[in-house]
Amino acid sequence: MSALLELDKVSVRLRATHALKGVSLTVRAGEIIALLGPNGAGKTTLMRASLGLVPVEGARALGGADPAKLTNRERALRVAYLPQRPQSIWPISVVALVALGRFAHGAAPDRLSATDQAAVDAAIEACGLNNLRVRGMDEISGGEKARAHLARALAQHAPLLMLDEPTAGLDPAQSLAVADILRAHAADGGAVVFSTHDIALAASAAHRVVLMHEGRIWAEGEPEKALTRDALEVVYGRPGQLERIGDAFAAIFR
């Protein structure tokens, strides 16, 4: 099966900073991959490099093509990207915001085909927003806004979801609901790459974790194999360990 994303020894320099150093990563359909690491480790830069938004050294392919050479529409049909703290800069309704996810398919909030409307409705349902459809984005809570932006990404129907801290600011129940949404996308044949500071959530939701440190991949693999005591201490600078509790995990630092 061809990869949805391939990075081969990718490095990125941002002014005087070597933000990414020789990173290689392959993402295939059905996978959920969590990017972990402290602030400044390179998680966001890895995503931006994958999308063709920054120049790189090394090779990269998004759905088999160089992302820097894709049009915005071609890129949007391959990957739905949700940056940190996305903003809606005008007070549109929740349903109108989610409908923006259909733009790459030639639609607009006031011009939806039956297929577009079905995609919007399914995304709103998946994110638990049915009771907020007609509410303005300026009238709902921060957590509700985050779920609306996630619904917009889902409505895009791209095979790859790339989400930068999608659970930041969400309560535990909402974070678990987002994890369920990511699992459903992967089970339906898509793939997910998401960054987070929630180690326990990453271990519970992801098939693989990528633990980053100073622009490099320090450890990669199944959560219980990659998130060793030694790796956690090196990357976070404090003794830590991953503990399994039934079907869930806890990350304990001292």
Secondary structure as the mmCIF struct_conf table of DSSP 4:
data_model
#
loop_
_struct_conf.conf_type_id
_struct_conf.id
_struct_conf.beg_label_comp_id
_struct_conf.beg_label_asym_id
_struct_conf.beg_label_seq_id
_struct_conf.end_label_comp_id
_struct_conf.end_label_asym_id
_struct_conf.end_label_seq_id
BEND BEND1 LEU A 4 LEU A 4
STRN STRN1 LEU A 5 LEU A 14
TURN_TY1_P TURN_TY1_P1 ARG A 15 ALA A 16
STRN STRN2 THR A 17 VAL A 27
TURN_TY1_P TURN_TY1_P2 ALA A 29 GLY A 30
STRN STRN3 ILE A 32 LEU A 36
BEND BEND2 PRO A 38 PRO A 38
TURN_TY1_P TURN_TY1_P3 ASN A 39 GLY A 40
BEND BEND3 ALA A 41 GLY A 42
HELX_RH_AL_P HELX_RH_AL_P1 LYS A 43 SER A 50
TURN_TY1_P TURN_TY1_P4 LEU A 51 GLY A 52
BEND BEND4 VAL A 54 VAL A 54
STRN STRN4 GLU A 57 LEU A 62
TURN_TY1_P TURN_TY1_P5 GLY A 63 GLY A 64
STRN STRN5 ALA A 65 ALA A 65
HELX_RH_3T_P HELX_RH_3T_P1 PRO A 67 LYS A 69
BEND BEND5 LEU A 70 LEU A 70
HELX_RH_AL_P HELX_RH_AL_P2 ASN A 72 ARG A 78
STRN STRN6 VAL A 79 LEU A 82
BEND BEND6 GLN A 84 ARG A 85
BEND BEND7 TRP A 90 TRP A 90
STRN STRN7 SER A 93 SER A 93
HELX_RH_AL_P HELX_RH_AL_P3 VAL A 94 ALA A 99
HELX_RH_3T_P HELX_RH_3T_P2 LEU A 100 HIS A 105
TURN_TY1_P TURN_TY1_P6 GLY A 106 GLY A 106
STRN STRN8 ALA A 108 ALA A 108
TURN_TY1_P TURN_TY1_P7 PRO A 109 ASP A 110
STRN STRN9 ARG A 111 ARG A 111
HELX_RH_AL_P HELX_RH_AL_P4 ALA A 114 ALA A 126
TURN_TY1_P TURN_TY1_P8 CYS A 127 GLY A 128
HELX_RH_3T_P HELX_RH_3T_P3 ASN A 130 LEU A 132
TURN_TY1_P TURN_TY1_P9 ARG A 133 VAL A 134
BEND BEND8 ARG A 135 ARG A 135
STRN STRN10 GLY A 136 GLY A 136
TURN_TY1_P TURN_TY1_P10 MET A 137 ASP A 138
BEND BEND9 GLU A 139 ILE A 140
HELX_RH_AL_P HELX_RH_AL_P5 GLY A 142 ALA A 155
TURN_TY1_P TURN_TY1_P11 GLN A 156 GLN A 156
BEND BEND10 PRO A 159 PRO A 159
STRN STRN11 LEU A 160 ASP A 164
BEND BEND11 GLU A 165 GLU A 165
TURN_TY1_P TURN_TY1_P12 PRO A 166 GLY A 169
HELX_RH_AL_P HELX_RH_AL_P6 PRO A 172 ALA A 187
TURN_TY1_P TURN_TY1_P13 ASP A 188 GLY A 189
STRN STRN12 ALA A 191 SER A 195
BEND BEND12 HIS A 197 HIS A 197
HELX_RH_AL_P HELX_RH_AL_P7 ILE A 199 ALA A 205
BEND BEND13 HIS A 207 HIS A 207
STRN STRN13 ARG A 208 HIS A 213
TURN_TY1_P TURN_TY1_P14 GLU A 214 GLY A 215
STRN STRN14 ARG A 216 GLY A 221
BEND BEND14 GLU A 222 GLU A 222
HELX_RH_AL_P HELX_RH_AL_P8 PRO A 223 ALA A 226
BEND BEND15 LEU A 227 LEU A 227
HELX_RH_AL_P HELX_RH_AL_P9 ARG A 229 TYR A 236
BEND BEND16 GLY A 237 ARG A 238
STRN STRN15 GLY A 240 ILE A 245
TURN_TY1_P TURN_TY1_P15 GLY A 246 ASP A 247
STRN STRN16 ALA A 248 PHE A 253
#
